[in-house]
Amino acid sequence: MILRPQLTDIKNIGYYLGKITLGLGLTMFVPFIAGLVLFKEPNPSLDFLIGAEIAVFIGLALSWFCQTERELRTAQAMVVVSLSWLVAMALGAIPLFLSGHYKSFLDTCFETMSGFTTTGLTLVQDLDHLSRTHNLWRHLGPFIGGQGIAIIAISFLVGGSSGAVKMYIGEARDEKLVPNVVNTARFIWLISIVYLILGTIILGAVGISIGLKPQSAFFHGVCIFMAGFDTAGFAPQSQNILYYHSLLFEIVTIVFMILGSFNFNLHYQLWRGNRKEIWKNIETRTFLFAVMLASLITIGALRHFGVYSGAMMLFRKGFYQIISAHTTTGYMSIYAQQFIKEWGDVALTALIIAMALGGCACSTAGGIKMLRVGIIYKALRQDLKKMLLPGSAVVAQKFHHIKTLVLEDKQVRGVLVVTCGYIFLYGLGTLVGVGLGYSPVESLFESTSAAANVGLSCGITDAGMPVILKITYIIEMWAGRLELMSVFALVGFIVAAIRGK
Amino acid sequence: MYKSKTQSAKYKVKARNLKFYVLSSSFALFALHLALCFAQPISSTELIKDAKQYDGKMVAYQGEVVGDIMIRGKCAWLSVNDGSNAIGIWVDTKLIKDILHTGSYKEKGDLVEIKGEFNRSCFEHGGDLDIHTQSIDKISSGREISQALNIKALHFALGLFYAVFLLFLLKLWRSKRGVPLL
């Protein structure tokens, strides 16, 4: 028998949702102040003041009407997390909609969901004339969402309650760097902010060296860093990374994309001086192997079919796109249509597989994740050993992830459930795309890019695409970022509210 | 004998004239073809979609100069947007002296027509899709975009501010009765 949620359950969810909304509203003051003080753009700043005020008002009202001192239960925490991403999408879309650079409010919702989930697919119109204030928000979105919307609330507003732990897990982060979840959340912010400062300085300096004016160079630096480290792939200009026409700029972004796709736990180990971890960890090993294989196939195919001839071209177009796909960043050094028109099926297949596999767990990257791929490989190896060895033999499979662990069936089951969920998501978007008249390859490419939070596009994503496809991709980006579990919890909650007794 | 000699000389002259007409008309046709190619600017969508077809050919491309002009030694990178896409333009710095406005939020950039060699994947520039410019014509000058303050939005923001402030005061008053502020 399904139990219908009580008013106290709804109040509990509303209370925590209010806190997250309040946190989101406060973050909108960043572009408001930057727009007013740094960029001297009063009208775009007003858009953010309005957005921030609406968010703060809703946040305060929710915490007023839903005032409670009850702790969150696990299912409630998951509902809070999944709802908070939808609320953030709608509220974060307000300032962008007021910019007049989007054809509909749905397009702005698509853009904010794409930003918060660190995807990077965009529906903006005339990006080259968008204000710096709005552009800063487009790039700040991934920086907030990459670390986690609930993590902001946990870090500053919720405190170290058990609800915080559940929300942290609900946001697809099941690894604690330090025993206390609040300190873990704060450490994630610390890593991100230190990298942000370093990254902005480096990219700003590179920007000046390639001919950008100093103010422009540092603006591009901060935007490209936030979207690169947080594996989102947005850029301030419509040409994306191609705009810079610079090998050095591309190399620096490759480094940040890889750093962003690494597990925060790995960053923590490196921070503590444990450098050996990077070579021992199952995720980094799997990532290295997968990148090498995908690069070999892609570069081989591009060279064989004469798409690019020189080594430099193959590096800057082939290898760059593979890194961009594998880290789920989505930075593009070619035009979207060139994938389908020029790349050929073999290179495209390697790129789609790289996107589907994604980066590391507990990072800003999306996709199935390297930890899961590594565990599936280890489980297959264990099963093969069991088949080959006598029945009485005990086969224990170990793997190293921060510490050496013995592979258990429970882990493998969990990994396979999430992997199947991702494959289902990739397939769902592909079916919708094919149903709407796009070719299977194009549909699979774009659907995988959305669900794995990559952001590479073969040209389908456009303001003129059907509404049903925009909604499908929004759902894919959201479900992919939350690794499905919190979305299932929300669906279960809605079903219980309708059919429960 | 004399007659036939004069006749053959006449034929030779005629043949020479014919050759001249054929050559000059084919040259004129070729020049017209080139002129037509340059006369009709090709859109960025067409250039990207049919990149192989235009690869290595002379094209005319028209659009607004946007973003930064990035000087690299004696040449520079321009971004020219025709409304659909921006394409990278590699140009000698001597040719860009007339470009005074580049498109951004605060400025409408100069409208230019580029004539140059289109590259699907430029060998010199690591495979970038670009145009190596031979000439630039400024069609119209850009301008600053005036940014008058949106009074309606300001009033709306002030109204919302009062609402938020009131709610906050109510919460503050409630917190004195033991209910947590946030």
Interface residues (C-beta under 8 A of the other chain):
Chain A: K19 L22 E41 P42 N43 P44 L46 D47 L49 I50 E53 I54 V56 F57 L60 A61 S63 W64 Q67 E69 L98 D128 H129 L130 S131 R132 L157 I210 G211 L212 K213 S216 Q237 S238 Q239 L242 Y243 Y244 H245 L247 V307 Y308 S309 G310 M312 M313 L314 F315 R316 K317 S333 I334 Y335 Q337 Q338 K341 E342
Chain B: I48 K49 A51 K52 V66 G67 D68 I69 M70 I71 R72 A76 W77 S79 N81 N85 A86 G88 G103 S104 Y105 K106 R120 S121 F123 H125 G126 G127 D128 L129 D130 Q147 L149 N150 A153 L154 F156 A157 L160 F161 A163 V164 L167 F168 L170 K171 R174 V179 P180 L182
